């Protein structure tokens, strides 16, 4: 290093030491706090940012631990402006990485690195305060990504260390005490005492029905259905083990062939891509007929504005009908004329709703305009259209035509496979007459095109087909790999469901994806039958997660209202509830203080016992002189009553030890001495008998 | 009722309230036990920042519907709430007794000792604060702890301890609990002695009482070992320069050191009132050190001829308490 730089550094060092400088212990605790708070967040960040943030912490800790290692010492002596420049560079890099800066994920990433930078320049206790606050805020950011049980457990060490770090920061230098365990034990006590307040707040603090400010769309892609269907989309979906939703049935679950979970209805076709028409609100059409079934869906956040229901919905979704009130979820918008349930905004948090469906394959069409919109075909695919018109002319009616088409799929050498060849131009023609290898979207798409060509209104319906019953908990899991596409045709004023995939691979509907695909194709592990113990473990874990999701994560505005209703709290006016809460909080304070005082009383016992001994001996005629210490006093008493000398001396020694010995307040020795004291006192006769006792 | 009749009542009422809240008057009697009515608690800077952080976390969790975020926010809130109770408990029940107030010379520090008894519970990080001076200590369970505050003085006269603040931000530094105690405890600051005063006035009065510097050495009786406090002009500098050690010149008290009269009125007129008191103070010290009886004559008050520690204390106190505008 050049002479000038050294001089500058020396001047900086001279300025640094201050009365309230952070001690090495305090720096270590802050480092531990940051590490514990940052690790759970790190796994959700780009690897570079995660490593950078944690490396900064590690570097500073290394310097603190081994101050003699001069190689790194320059780190904590960097001037603030250098770190500010560094922070700016990091911000630019993050902007570059995400493509934008003012969003949730880049902000969290920047905050993450900022924690590291602030720790690098932390010199005084006031810096410690800021670090504690940053770390505390960082505790909740991982929950933006996941609210699993693991995420909850991962936050716990940081909370514990937070208390310890605050304790160590508070300590002035006069009592830099104890080992590292004491602050943690103290924090545990405080947390235990604060837990009732935390629970009370969790249950009673009013939740919001909707967000306060607009949630910027999460720009990271989620797996799941979308409102368009392109060739190959479902193939990707089936590779995902992720849970789409879970279902608790009121009675028996429906048979596999009737597990059609209705999602986006796609009626527009541009020759390659199917897309949904603008939704038009309608009403429930399938209110009667078929087996009626009630169930509760717990929908995972999908980032899409729709809900799923079994074909066909017989009611609107309700929230917690068992609690008395049953209203549609706040985010629910309505049911479309296509019988699809749609939400006001993308589902960004898990949603739980109750439904009733009628298990049937038809429902009456709402209006005749449905027919026109579902007949349009783009130019192209001439061969398919020709084929359909020709086939229609040879069949007496629409139903027989459809049966003939299904027979065509069944009898020609069509293969149900994930490894469909890429279709370049005229994809329907190519698929129907050349490749004949495809997945559900190919079959549904080509089927609808054939029907429309023959003058039958038809459309594609996407959603999930199937679902697996978890034996642990008896609910159904529907995974992304259950995604499916089928078709609906309007015949005689009634929409009827057809599944051309079932014509090719009947076991897809009966036994799911793994049962239908040829051996050797890549099916996600958990969608297979032979998952073995891993699958069993996963099902057990999923059952636990389901409960967690139901009772903790989904405790939102609606669930809270339902609980309040159950507890009859909604019968009281808000100020009465607030009054009751204040009362409960006051009672809590009283109980905790009482606890603290009882513990103190236990320590006071020695004083009380000794007072008692002095009073008794005084009544027996031997008052203690004000100047007399306990040992001197019992010596005098032992001289007066030598037959009780041993007990008296034991009392004096035990008391002197308790009072003046250097024993920890809660130590075992102290408790043992109190016991000794009590036994020795019990050995003394009553004052009256003592008075007349002769030596 | 007329407004005039109400006014005094109103004044006493506010005064009573002020006294109860801020203990502005030294009206506390020994001993004071800190109870809830005396203890105040507010967040510290750190506590305030943490509470603000928790507020931001609360709003963020509500907005993004993060149940776990709310859970963590409330668990930490519980920690903060429990810390509040511990802060209260750490102060509540402490018994405070005023022990003693010291004496000193103006400009030096004066000692006030206060005894703290924590009862059966250990008390941590109790800070005692009065007169811009603070001292921090733990109080062990069952022990009585004597704390001494060394407060700076800037003038002579009675120095009250003033309002004593006991405070603590134990256990987490999030809350600061404090209590005011105001004992009528007073120390005394004597006038600051003149650094190098002229020699003592000679004889028992007369015009030549202030023949300073004349014949001083004639009364030299010998030298003795230097004692701390000996004025520099009595140091045997020749012996020091020879390297023989530190010695002071001793004067024969009986030979020339008869009783002296320290008379305020006889001091040069150009000296200010305080300067005169400073010189008299210095002389009292010299007279006491050289074991010469002295008589002190001050405006409006006079001390008869006397000698010894008690006489010295009396003289210094009289000088300290002399009104400023005499």
Contacts between the chains, C-beta under 8 A, distances in Angstrom:
chain1	res1	chain2	res2	distance
A	126	B	45	7.9
A	129	B	45	6.9
A	129	B	46	4.5
A	129	B	49	5.6
A	129	B	50	8.0
A	130	B	49	7.5
A	132	B	46	7.3
A	132	B	50	6.7
A	133	B	49	5.3
A	133	B	50	6.1
A	133	B	52	7.8
A	133	B	53	4.3
A	136	B	50	6.7
A	136	B	53	5.3
A	136	B	54	7.3
A	136	B	57	7.1
A	136	B	76	6.4
A	137	B	53	5.7
A	137	B	56	6.7
A	137	B	57	6.0
A	139	B	57	7.7
A	139	B	72	5.0
A	139	B	76	7.7
A	140	B	57	5.4
A	140	B	60	6.6
A	140	B	61	6.0
A	140	B	66	6.2
A	140	B	68	7.5
A	140	B	69	3.8
A	140	B	72	5.6
A	140	B	73	6.9
A	143	B	61	7.8
A	143	B	66	4.6
A	143	B	68	4.5
A	143	B	69	4.9
A	143	B	72	7.8
A	144	B	64	6.3
A	144	B	66	6.9
A	147	B	66	6.7
A	147	B	67	6.4
A	147	B	68	4.7
A	151	B	68	6.4
A	152	B	68	5.5
A	152	B	71	7.2
A	155	B	68	7.5
A	155	B	72	5.5
A	159	B	72	7.0
A	159	B	75	6.2
A	159	B	76	6.5
A	159	B	79	7.6
A	162	B	76	7.0
A	162	B	79	7.7
A	163	B	79	5.9
A	163	B	172	6.6
A	166	B	46	7.6
A	166	B	172	4.1
A	166	B	173	5.9
A	166	B	174	6.7
A	167	B	171	6.2
A	167	B	172	5.7
A	167	B	173	7.7
A	169	B	46	7.3
A	169	B	173	5.9
A	170	B	125	7.5
A	170	B	169	6.0
A	170	B	170	6.8
A	170	B	171	7.2
A	170	B	172	5.9
A	170	B	173	3.0
A	171	B	125	7.4
A	172	B	125	6.6
A	172	B	136	5.7
A	174	B	125	7.9
A	174	B	136	5.4
A	174	B	137	6.9
A	174	B	138	7.9
A	175	B	124	7.0
A	175	B	125	6.4
A	175	B	138	5.7
A	186	B	171	6.2
A	187	B	79	7.3
A	189	B	82	8.0
A	190	B	79	5.2
A	190	B	82	4.3
A	190	B	83	6.0
A	190	B	86	7.0
A	190	B	171	7.2
A	190	B	172	7.5
A	191	B	75	6.8
A	191	B	78	6.8
A	191	B	79	5.6
A	191	B	82	7.5
A	193	B	78	7.6
A	193	B	82	4.1
A	193	B	85	7.3
A	194	B	75	7.2
A	194	B	77	7.4
A	194	B	78	2.5
A	194	B	79	4.9
A	194	B	80	7.5
A	194	B	81	5.4
A	194	B	82	4.0
A	195	B	75	7.4
A	195	B	78	5.8
A	196	B	78	7.5
A	197	B	74	7.4
A	197	B	77	6.8
A	197	B	78	4.3
A	197	B	81	5.1
A	197	B	82	7.7
A	198	B	71	7.5
A	198	B	74	4.1
A	198	B	75	4.6
A	198	B	77	6.6
A	198	B	78	3.8
A	199	B	74	7.8
A	201	B	70	8.0
A	201	B	74	4.2
A	201	B	77	6.5
A	201	B	78	7.8
A	202	B	70	6.3
A	202	B	71	5.9
A	202	B	74	5.2
A	205	B	58	8.0
A	205	B	70	6.9
A	205	B	74	7.3
A	207	B	62	6.7
A	207	B	65	7.4
A	208	B	62	5.0
A	208	B	63	7.0
A	208	B	65	7.5
A	211	B	63	4.9
A	211	B	64	7.2
A	211	B	65	7.6
A	212	B	59	7.0
A	212	B	62	7.1
A	212	B	63	4.8
A	213	B	63	6.5
A	215	B	63	7.6
A	215	B	64	7.0
A	348	B	64	7.8
A	348	B	65	7.7
A	349	B	64	7.7
A	349	B	65	4.4
A	552	B	67	5.8
A	552	B	68	7.2
A	552	B	71	7.3
A	553	B	67	4.9
A	553	B	68	6.8
A	554	B	67	7.2
A	555	B	67	5.2
A	556	B	65	5.8
A	556	B	67	7.1
A	589	B	85	6.0
A	592	B	82	6.7
A	592	B	85	5.2
A	593	B	85	5.8
A	593	B	88	7.4
A	593	B	89	6.4
A	596	B	85	7.2
A	596	B	86	7.5
A	596	B	89	4.9
A	597	B	89	7.7
A	600	B	119	7.2
A	600	B	120	5.2
A	600	B	121	4.4
A	601	B	120	7.3
A	603	B	120	4.4
A	603	B	121	6.8
A	603	B	141	6.0
A	603	B	142	7.7
A	604	B	119	7.3
A	604	B	120	3.7
A	607	B	120	6.7
A	607	B	142	7.1
A	659	B	142	6.0
A	665	B	121	7.8
A	665	B	122	5.7
A	665	B	141	5.4
